[in-house]
Structure formats: structure tokens, C-alpha cells
Amino acid sequence: MLTGRRYLLAFTPEQAAYAETVGAICRTVWNTGLEQRREYRRRGAFISYVEQARQVAEAKRDPDCGWLADAPSHTLQQTLRDLEQACKTHGTWKVRWRSKARTAPSFRFPDPDQIAVRRVSRRWGEVRLPKFGPVRFRWTRPLGGAIRNATVSRDGGRWYISFCVEDGLAEAAPNGKPPIGVDRGVAVAIARSDGGLDDRAFVTPGEAARLRRLQQRLSRSLRVHGRNRGSNRRDEVRAEIGRLNARIRHRRADFVTQEAVRLVRDHGLVIVERLRIKDMTASAKGTVEQPGRNVRQKAGLNRAILSKGWGGFLLKLEHAARYHGAKVEKVNPAYTSQTCHACKHVAPESRESQAVFRCVACGHQDHADVNAAKNILAAGLAVTGRGDLAVGRSAKRQPPERHAA
Ligand SMILES: [Zn+2]
């Protein structure tokens, strides 16, 4: 199965500067390619990846566009391929520009024949990449398979390389363990239908205060100096904010990975809320249907971060499930937080607070997120047509759907 391995790169200053250059070129190619695609669409026409790649190859020979040739050519082609994929998935008008301030540089080497990795010592590995030459990276874990491609990206001031690796493992047979429902909680990070609550502070109070101060300093500097002056200091503040955010992001990634693995190791079927498009455009107000579900007072920042990270959690979960013989079922999250699990009465008033659910019809009381997780479990079992404890049996009886490796 395909899996990812990420390592911290130790670029020389020259390599780091070159990586910035390649990132900038790829960003320009992305933006230009997107503009061209929109231009075509305005005329009711369409331009394909093949044609765009041909034009880039041609432009490289033009003296005015010679800078294009500074980047490894495969990274440019890959950028155009990613652009085509993004346009197909989201529509040409929804795909975003990559601005220097908002988008961290990232580029991919798609050809495994151009990527050579060797271990040089207990703690260091070396990867040879086109035009970069040998690059050292921290060998924190074995590669564990054949490399398919490699992506270089900057994250909070540090450069990383992510290898996509075929680990040669076959998908695990159904593990026959019981099902579970999981809710993205309001009061805690993750609530399970068996009553379990898992939480972790992703942001320490000190970090939250520091982030607030930095944000204030940034906006003050913009106000006082305008856009052009004082930009050096602003870049420093931006970099500091980036470093803090990266640290928080890594902590969250660790948490969701551990959480995902634990769930699929102990359960044959994990039922979760489907990702809502709304979540991606992080609204803090919640909806009429689920009042305050995205609103956080106490857990504020933590909740906002996990809410955004739900998509990442689902990806981790599905990835881990294939290794542990579990299935992931996604259900519509509507009303799961205001339905009484005992009597099925639906009322927003039953949700007394972020943590407490008390049914206005039957008086049933539960942790609000656990009640939601139980509803999610019930909804998932209804969708899959599996009775409560029959999951192990039916999973064994049915041939697994994607058993081929
Ligand atoms: Zn009730």
C-alpha cells in the first residue's frame, strides 16, 4: 500500500535559497497556468495539461523566460498536473491563487528514477534530487519500501521531504472487532460512543498569548507603516507566527495519528461525521441546525484547530484502517448533537451546555459529545445495514471490497 514518510531536511544555505527559487517558479507557473485556464473558460474553451506542459517547455527556450529552466523540469510539469487535478476537483473558478505570503513553497519530484536515497550514518540519510545534488536529512525512521515520488516543502521555517512509499504490504483482512461511533466534540476533542473522551491541549496558554501579541504587532505595523515601510520587521513577525503555528500543527498531527490508529486497532467499523464543506470555510457562528457547534468559548483555539483538522483526521483514519482490517463509514452529521440517543427526540434545548445533554422529553442525561457519538454509531449501523454486534460476522461473510494490494 502507498504510505508517506516525512523527514527534516538539512539544506546548505545555497540549497535552501535554491529551494525558495524553485518554490517561487512553481508558484508562478501555477498562477500563470490558472490564469490561462480561466482565460480559456471565459471564451468557452479549455486547455489541457498536455498543452500547458508543451507551452512551458517552449517558453523555457525563450530568453525572456529563461528563469523557468532554473527549476527541475519535472517539478514544473507536476505543478501543472496538480493544477489540472485541482481544477477538475473544485472547478477552475474556485481554485486559489498561490500568493507568496499565504502559500508555503512546495514542489514534487514525480519520477522515482531521479530520486536516490542512501543512509550515511545512524542519524543521517542522503537524498539526491535533480539540480539539488545530495541533500542530508534526519533519518528518524526507515523508508520501509520503494519510493514513488518525493515532495519538498517548507513548514514553519524548516524544510521537509516527504516520500510516497510503496510498502509492499497487503491490505489487512477484516479484524472482526466491534463497531464504534466517533464525534468531533465541542467540549473535548474526540468523543466515542463507548463513553470515552480523548483530548489534548494543542496550544498552551503561553503560546496562545504569544500568538495574539504577534498578530497585534503585525496589524499595528501595517497600520502605522503602511504596506511598504517596516517590511523587514514584519517578515520577522510573520516568520515567528509561522514557527509557532507549525509547532501546534505537528502536535495536532501526532494526536490525530495516535487517535486514528487506536480506533482502527480496536474496532472493525469506525463511524464518523462526514466532512462538511462549511468546515473548510471555518465559520465561528455554528448553524441554525447545530447551534454553537463551531462556537467555542472555553476551549476556543483548540476547538477551532481541531475543527479545521477534521479532514486530516479522516484521511489518517482511512489510511490506518487499511492496515488494521477496519472500515470507515461516514454519515451525515445533521441533528446528531440534538437528538436524544435514548428516545430519539430531537430538540436543540436538550443540549444544556457544551458538555451536558439532558433530554427535554425523557430526561435522559449523558455527556453531550458521547450522546452525539452514540447517534453517529446508530446512523452508521443503519447505513451499513449491520446490526450491533454482527459486524465481525458479516464482515467475514462478505468478501472484502478492496482486498487487492
Ligand atoms: Zn429522550
Residues whose N, C-alpha, C, O or C-beta is under 5 A from the ligand:
A	BS01	ZN	C340 A342 C343 K344 H345 C359 A361 C362 G363 H364
